[in-house]
Amino acid sequence: MAEDVLLVEHLPVAPESGDDGVIALVTINRPDKLNALNQDVMSAIKAYAKNVETQDEVRCVVFTGATPGPAPEGRRPKPNAFVAGADIAEFAGQGSKEIYPIFADNGWEAIWGISKPTIAMIDGFALGGGCEVAVACDLRVASDRSNFGTPEINLGLMPGGGGTQRLARLVGLGRAMELVFTGEMIDATEAHRIGLVNHVVPAGDLMERTLALARTIGSKSAATMKVAKATMRASMETSLSDGLIVELDAFSALFDSADTAIGVDAFLSRQAPEWTHK
């Protein structure tokens, strides 16, 4: 059922401060299928992305994949996966008329459209649609046993969830073309080297390090964070001169906000700011 394929847990931003802000840990929960994306997952992601916009207490959203359970006796355990790709079984027998509306309204764009900061916490395979989930997030933290790739070319396809666009903007056109054209995987070290991930950490430290980053982000002004995210996103779609105008307009407007006054006063009085988060 769709309600089971996405698990959401709220973790406090600052457990001892009295702040009611939380980090939303969102787990794609199909470990028996290496968390492959099917229509139930996509529907759940779209619904969650819409719902989280109404939750002022959520300061940062972390997306991850469920860990595999123990293997049956005599069977090898399944590998760890963030999201191993799309559920290819759903592609069989489909034509463009069926596929287009599905991909026109999809979970990748829903994640991309979340106004709050998002982090992909990656442990294991992030392939095809899974790599695109990671790239749809703002930041990426990967375990040292993770692997990335866009293997759609091996099916006679190409990426269809933003992989030809967001990936190229993130790592550069040449590197993205190599990944798309060859369909080959790269490990976490190489992904970090080319800028696909922000941090690579030992698998045992992944949760702690990712939540530390999320809590640092969550401790800032939520209102200012939304403006900063939207302004930086504008840099992907405008010229430098137009982007600088967007930045100036946004920067200047913040001086009419409550949180800017709070932040400036707190700095001058050497106190910790108490943001409105609205």
C-alpha positions as a LaTeX table, in Angstrom:
\begin{tabular}{lrrr}
\hline
Residue & $x$ (\AA) & $y$ (\AA) & $z$ (\AA) \\
\hline
Met1 & 0.00 & 0.00 & 0.00 \\
Ala2 & 1.13 & 3.56 & $-0.74$ \\
Glu3 & 1.04 & 4.57 & 2.92 \\
Asp4 & 3.69 & 1.95 & 3.71 \\
Val5 & 6.24 & 2.80 & 1.03 \\
Leu6 & 7.20 & 6.12 & 2.61 \\
Leu7 & 8.00 & 6.33 & 6.31 \\
Val8 & 8.33 & 9.69 & 8.04 \\
Glu9 & 10.01 & 10.26 & 11.40 \\
His10 & 10.43 & 13.63 & 13.11 \\
Leu11 & 13.67 & 14.22 & 15.01 \\
Pro12 & 14.26 & 17.31 & 17.16 \\
Val13 & 16.54 & 20.03 & 15.80 \\
Ala14 & 17.85 & 20.92 & 19.24 \\
Pro15 & 16.62 & 18.44 & 21.87 \\
Glu16 & 17.75 & 20.47 & 24.88 \\
Ser17 & 16.86 & 23.99 & 23.76 \\
Gly18 & 13.09 & 23.99 & 23.94 \\
Asp19 & 12.90 & 24.70 & 20.21 \\
Asp20 & 10.00 & 22.74 & 18.71 \\
Gly21 & 11.66 & 22.50 & 15.28 \\
Val22 & 12.18 & 19.06 & 13.77 \\
Ile23 & 14.13 & 17.32 & 11.05 \\
Ala24 & 11.88 & 15.13 & 8.88 \\
Leu25 & 13.57 & 11.82 & 8.10 \\
Val26 & 11.75 & 10.40 & 5.07 \\
Thr27 & 12.52 & 6.78 & 4.22 \\
Ile28 & 11.64 & 5.19 & 0.88 \\
Asn29 & 10.57 & 1.80 & 2.15 \\
Arg30 & 10.83 & $-1.00$ & $-0.41$ \\
Pro31 & 13.96 & $-2.77$ & 0.82 \\
Asp32 & 13.01 & $-6.06$ & $-0.85$ \\
Lys33 & 13.13 & $-4.19$ & $-4.19$ \\
Leu34 & 16.22 & $-2.12$ & $-3.27$ \\
Asn35 & 13.82 & 0.80 & $-2.75$ \\
Ala36 & 13.05 & 0.97 & $-6.48$ \\
Leu37 & 10.62 & 3.70 & $-7.46$ \\
Asn38 & 7.15 & 2.57 & $-8.49$ \\
Gln39 & 3.93 & 4.52 & $-8.82$ \\
Asp40 & 3.03 & 4.00 & $-5.16$ \\
Val41 & 6.35 & 5.57 & $-4.11$ \\
Met42 & 5.94 & 8.43 & $-6.55$ \\
Ser43 & 2.42 & 9.15 & $-5.33$ \\
Ala44 & 3.57 & 9.07 & $-1.71$ \\
Ile45 & 6.48 & 11.43 & $-2.41$ \\
Lys46 & 4.20 & 13.89 & $-4.21$ \\
Ala47 & 1.69 & 13.85 & $-1.36$ \\
Tyr48 & 4.42 & 14.30 & 1.24 \\
Ala49 & 6.07 & 17.17 & $-0.63$ \\
Lys50 & 2.76 & 19.01 & $-0.67$ \\
Asn51 & 1.99 & 18.26 & 2.96 \\
Val52 & 5.39 & 19.28 & 4.37 \\
Glu53 & 4.88 & 22.83 & 3.10 \\
Thr54 & 2.14 & 23.22 & 5.72 \\
Gln55 & 4.33 & 21.99 & 8.58 \\
Asp56 & 6.15 & 25.00 & 10.03 \\
Glu57 & 7.94 & 22.84 & 12.56 \\
Val58 & 9.84 & 20.96 & 9.83 \\
Arg59 & 13.09 & 22.85 & 9.22 \\
Cys60 & 14.92 & 20.37 & 6.99 \\
Val61 & 13.92 & 17.21 & 5.11 \\
Val62 & 16.27 & 14.22 & 4.84 \\
Phe63 & 15.49 & 11.55 & 2.23 \\
Thr64 & 16.96 & 8.07 & 2.58 \\
Gly65 & 16.30 & 4.45 & 1.64 \\
Ala66 & 15.32 & 1.58 & 3.91 \\
Thr67 & 18.03 & $-0.89$ & 4.88 \\
Pro68 & 17.57 & $-4.51$ & 3.80 \\
Gly69 & 16.38 & $-7.05$ & 6.34 \\
Pro70 & 18.19 & $-10.29$ & 7.19 \\
Ala71 & 18.46 & $-12.76$ & 4.33 \\
Pro72 & 16.51 & $-16.02$ & 4.42 \\
Glu73 & 18.59 & $-19.03$ & 5.33 \\
Gly74 & 20.80 & $-20.10$ & 2.47 \\
Arg75 & 20.31 & $-16.83$ & 0.56 \\
Arg76 & 22.72 & $-13.96$ & 0.14 \\
Pro77 & 21.67 & $-10.71$ & 1.84 \\
Lys78 & 20.44 & $-7.91$ & $-0.39$ \\
Pro79 & 22.86 & $-5.00$ & $-0.83$ \\
Asn80 & 22.29 & $-1.63$ & 0.70 \\
Ala81 & 20.50 & 0.82 & $-1.57$ \\
Phe82 & 19.39 & 4.42 & $-1.36$ \\
Val83 & 17.20 & 3.91 & $-4.43$ \\
Ala84 & 18.38 & 1.41 & $-7.02$ \\
Gly85 & 16.33 & 3.04 & $-9.79$ \\
Ala86 & 12.85 & 2.88 & $-11.23$ \\
Asp87 & 10.81 & $-0.29$ & $-11.01$ \\
Ile88 & 11.46 & $-1.51$ & $-14.55$ \\
Ala89 & 8.56 & $-3.98$ & $-14.39$ \\
Glu90 & 6.20 & $-1.00$ & $-14.69$ \\
Phe91 & 7.76 & $-0.02$ & $-18.04$ \\
Ala92 & 6.92 & $-3.26$ & $-19.82$ \\
Gly93 & 4.44 & $-2.79$ & $-22.65$ \\
Gln94 & 4.16 & 0.98 & $-22.13$ \\
Gly95 & 4.20 & 3.52 & $-24.95$ \\
Ser96 & 4.78 & 7.26 & $-24.99$ \\
Lys97 & 1.10 & 8.03 & $-24.37$ \\
Glu98 & 1.19 & 6.11 & $-21.08$ \\
Ile99 & 4.67 & 7.21 & $-19.97$ \\
Tyr100 & 4.46 & 10.95 & $-20.68$ \\
Pro101 & 1.80 & 11.88 & $-18.09$ \\
Ile102 & 3.51 & 9.74 & $-15.45$ \\
Phe103 & 6.84 & 11.49 & $-15.89$ \\
Ala104 & 5.28 & 14.92 & $-16.39$ \\
Asp105 & 3.92 & 14.80 & $-12.82$ \\
Asn106 & 6.54 & 12.95 & $-10.84$ \\
Gly107 & 8.22 & 12.60 & $-7.48$ \\
Trp108 & 11.54 & 14.08 & $-8.57$ \\
Glu109 & 9.92 & 17.41 & $-9.37$ \\
Ala110 & 7.98 & 17.24 & $-6.11$ \\
Ile111 & 11.23 & 16.90 & $-4.14$ \\
Trp112 & 12.83 & 19.66 & $-6.21$ \\
Gly113 & 9.88 & 21.93 & $-5.42$ \\
Ile114 & 10.07 & 21.62 & $-1.62$ \\
Ser115 & 10.84 & 25.11 & $-0.29$ \\
Lys116 & 12.67 & 23.81 & 2.80 \\
Pro117 & 16.28 & 22.56 & 2.60 \\
Thr118 & 16.55 & 18.91 & 1.56 \\
Ile119 & 19.36 & 16.39 & 2.04 \\
Ala120 & 19.80 & 12.98 & 0.44 \\
Met121 & 21.34 & 10.50 & 2.91 \\
Ile122 & 22.75 & 7.81 & 0.63 \\
Asp123 & 23.92 & 4.35 & 1.69 \\
Gly124 & 24.48 & 1.97 & $-1.19$ \\
Phe125 & 23.19 & 2.11 & $-4.74$ \\
Ala126 & 21.84 & 5.39 & $-6.12$ \\
Leu127 & 21.21 & 4.45 & $-9.73$ \\
Gly128 & 18.99 & 5.82 & $-12.47$ \\
Gly129 & 15.92 & 7.27 & $-10.82$ \\
Gly130 & 17.68 & 6.93 & $-7.46$ \\
Cys131 & 20.54 & 9.12 & $-8.62$ \\
Glu132 & 17.90 & 11.57 & $-9.81$ \\
Val133 & 16.25 & 11.56 & $-6.36$ \\
Ala134 & 19.64 & 12.44 & $-4.87$ \\
Val135 & 20.23 & 15.20 & $-7.41$ \\
Ala136 & 16.73 & 16.60 & $-6.79$ \\
Cys137 & 17.78 & 17.26 & $-3.19$ \\
Asp138 & 19.82 & 20.32 & $-2.24$ \\
Leu139 & 22.67 & 18.44 & $-0.56$ \\
Arg140 & 23.96 & 14.88 & $-0.60$ \\
Val141 & 25.80 & 12.91 & 2.10 \\
Ala142 & 26.96 & 9.43 & 1.07 \\
Ser143 & 28.45 & 6.46 & 2.84 \\
Asp144 & 31.78 & 5.18 & 1.57 \\
Arg145 & 30.05 & 2.05 & 0.21 \\
Ser146 & 27.72 & 3.99 & $-2.09$ \\
Asn147 & 27.67 & 3.85 & $-5.88$ \\
Phe148 & 26.11 & 6.22 & $-8.39$ \\
Gly149 & 25.14 & 5.96 & $-12.03$ \\
Thr150 & 22.60 & 6.55 & $-14.78$ \\
Pro151 & 22.37 & 3.13 & $-16.47$ \\
Glu152 & 19.21 & 3.85 & $-18.49$ \\
Ile153 & 21.22 & 3.71 & $-21.72$ \\
Asn154 & 21.55 & $-0.05$ & $-21.16$ \\
Leu155 & 17.77 & $-0.34$ & $-21.55$ \\
Gly156 & 17.71 & 1.73 & $-24.71$ \\
Leu157 & 16.56 & 4.70 & $-22.63$ \\
Met158 & 17.98 & 7.90 & $-21.16$ \\
Pro159 & 17.34 & 9.59 & $-17.81$ \\
Gly160 & 13.80 & 10.95 & $-17.57$ \\
Gly161 & 13.64 & 12.34 & $-14.02$ \\
Gly162 & 15.93 & 15.33 & $-14.44$ \\
Gly163 & 19.17 & 13.42 & $-14.96$ \\
Thr164 & 20.08 & 15.13 & $-18.23$ \\
Gln165 & 19.42 & 18.56 & $-16.71$ \\
Arg166 & 20.10 & 18.76 & $-12.97$ \\
Leu167 & 23.00 & 16.31 & $-13.10$ \\
Ala168 & 24.71 & 18.34 & $-15.84$ \\
Arg169 & 24.32 & 21.54 & $-13.85$ \\
Leu170 & 25.73 & 19.86 & $-10.76$ \\
Val171 & 28.81 & 18.09 & $-12.13$ \\
Gly172 & 29.31 & 19.76 & $-15.51$ \\
Leu173 & 28.18 & 18.78 & $-18.98$ \\
Gly174 & 31.18 & 16.59 & $-19.83$ \\
Arg175 & 31.02 & 14.44 & $-16.70$ \\
Ala176 & 27.24 & 14.11 & $-16.95$ \\
Met177 & 27.47 & 13.06 & $-20.58$ \\
Glu178 & 30.01 & 10.38 & $-19.71$ \\
Leu179 & 27.75 & 8.98 & $-17.00$ \\
Val180 & 24.69 & 9.02 & $-19.26$ \\
Phe181 & 26.45 & 7.73 & $-22.39$ \\
Thr182 & 28.33 & 4.87 & $-20.73$ \\
Gly183 & 25.79 & 3.83 & $-18.12$ \\
Glu184 & 28.71 & 3.00 & $-15.84$ \\
Met185 & 28.75 & 3.34 & $-12.05$ \\
Ile186 & 31.14 & 5.48 & $-10.03$ \\
Asp187 & 31.96 & 5.02 & $-6.36$ \\
Ala188 & 31.43 & 7.55 & $-3.59$ \\
Thr189 & 35.00 & 8.87 & $-3.74$ \\
Glu190 & 34.68 & 9.70 & $-7.43$ \\
Ala191 & 31.18 & 11.12 & $-6.87$ \\
His192 & 32.66 & 13.46 & $-4.27$ \\
Arg193 & 35.56 & 14.42 & $-6.53$ \\
Ile194 & 33.26 & 15.55 & $-9.34$ \\
Gly195 & 30.87 & 17.37 & $-7.00$ \\
Leu196 & 27.97 & 14.92 & $-7.14$ \\
Val197 & 28.01 & 14.53 & $-3.34$ \\
Asn198 & 28.95 & 17.03 & $-0.65$ \\
His199 & 30.38 & 14.59 & 1.89 \\
Val200 & 31.52 & 10.95 & 2.01 \\
Val201 & 31.60 & 9.34 & 5.46 \\
Pro202 & 32.02 & 5.83 & 6.89 \\
Ala203 & 28.76 & 3.90 & 6.72 \\
Gly204 & 28.58 & 3.66 & 10.50 \\
Asp205 & 28.74 & 7.46 & 10.82 \\
Leu206 & 26.26 & 8.29 & 8.06 \\
Met207 & 23.19 & 8.95 & 10.20 \\
Glu208 & 25.09 & 10.97 & 12.81 \\
Arg209 & 26.90 & 13.12 & 10.25 \\
Thr210 & 23.82 & 13.73 & 8.13 \\
Leu211 & 21.67 & 14.69 & 11.11 \\
Ala212 & 24.42 & 17.00 & 12.37 \\
Leu213 & 24.32 & 18.83 & 9.04 \\
Ala214 & 20.51 & 18.89 & 9.05 \\
Arg215 & 20.43 & 20.24 & 12.60 \\
Thr216 & 22.90 & 22.99 & 11.76 \\
Ile217 & 20.69 & 24.02 & 8.86 \\
Gly218 & 17.55 & 23.63 & 10.96 \\
Ser219 & 18.90 & 25.94 & 13.65 \\
Lys220 & 18.89 & 28.91 & 11.24 \\
Ser221 & 15.96 & 31.16 & 10.41 \\
Ala222 & 13.49 & 29.06 & 8.44 \\
Ala223 & 12.07 & 32.14 & 6.73 \\
Thr224 & 15.48 & 33.33 & 5.59 \\
Met225 & 16.44 & 29.81 & 4.51 \\
Lys226 & 13.50 & 29.65 & 2.10 \\
Val227 & 14.53 & 32.96 & 0.54 \\
Ala228 & 18.16 & 31.88 & 0.25 \\
Lys229 & 17.18 & 28.58 & $-1.39$ \\
Ala230 & 14.87 & 30.24 & $-3.90$ \\
Thr231 & 17.48 & 32.87 & $-4.74$ \\
Met232 & 20.22 & 30.31 & $-5.31$ \\
Arg233 & 17.89 & 28.22 & $-7.46$ \\
Ala234 & 17.38 & 31.29 & $-9.64$ \\
Ser235 & 21.08 & 31.16 & $-10.52$ \\
Met236 & 20.38 & 27.96 & $-12.50$ \\
Glu237 & 17.85 & 29.63 & $-14.77$ \\
Thr238 & 19.04 & 33.23 & $-15.23$ \\
Ser239 & 22.06 & 35.08 & $-16.54$ \\
Leu240 & 24.60 & 36.41 & $-14.04$ \\
Ser241 & 23.37 & 39.97 & $-14.41$ \\
Asp242 & 19.72 & 38.97 & $-13.95$ \\
Gly243 & 20.63 & 36.70 & $-11.04$ \\
Leu244 & 22.41 & 39.53 & $-9.25$ \\
Ile245 & 19.23 & 41.59 & $-9.51$ \\
Val246 & 17.23 & 38.70 & $-8.03$ \\
Glu247 & 19.77 & 38.47 & $-5.22$ \\
Leu248 & 19.69 & 42.20 & $-4.50$ \\
Asp249 & 15.89 & 42.27 & $-4.41$ \\
Ala250 & 15.77 & 39.28 & $-2.04$ \\
Phe251 & 18.59 & 40.55 & 0.16 \\
Ser252 & 17.03 & 44.00 & 0.50 \\
Ala253 & 13.57 & 42.60 & 1.25 \\
Leu254 & 14.98 & 40.63 & 4.19 \\
Phe255 & 15.66 & 43.91 & 5.99 \\
Asp256 & 11.89 & 44.24 & 6.43 \\
Ser257 & 11.65 & 40.79 & 8.04 \\
Ala258 & 11.42 & 40.05 & 11.74 \\
Asp259 & 14.21 & 37.48 & 11.68 \\
Thr260 & 16.76 & 39.88 & 10.22 \\
Ala261 & 16.07 & 42.35 & 13.03 \\
Ile262 & 16.34 & 39.50 & 15.53 \\
Gly263 & 19.62 & 38.29 & 14.03 \\
Val264 & 21.24 & 41.72 & 13.94 \\
Asp265 & 20.17 & 42.55 & 17.50 \\
Ala266 & 21.38 & 39.17 & 18.77 \\
Phe267 & 24.77 & 39.65 & 17.09 \\
Leu268 & 25.24 & 43.13 & 18.56 \\
Ser269 & 24.21 & 41.98 & 22.05 \\
Arg270 & 26.29 & 38.77 & 21.78 \\
Gln271 & 23.22 & 36.61 & 22.34 \\
Ala272 & 21.91 & 33.56 & 20.49 \\
Pro273 & 19.07 & 34.55 & 18.15 \\
Glu274 & 15.58 & 33.24 & 18.80 \\
Trp275 & 14.08 & 33.08 & 15.33 \\
Thr276 & 10.39 & 33.46 & 14.57 \\
His277 & 10.72 & 30.65 & 11.93 \\
Lys278 & 7.80 & 32.19 & 10.05 \\
\hline
\end{tabular}
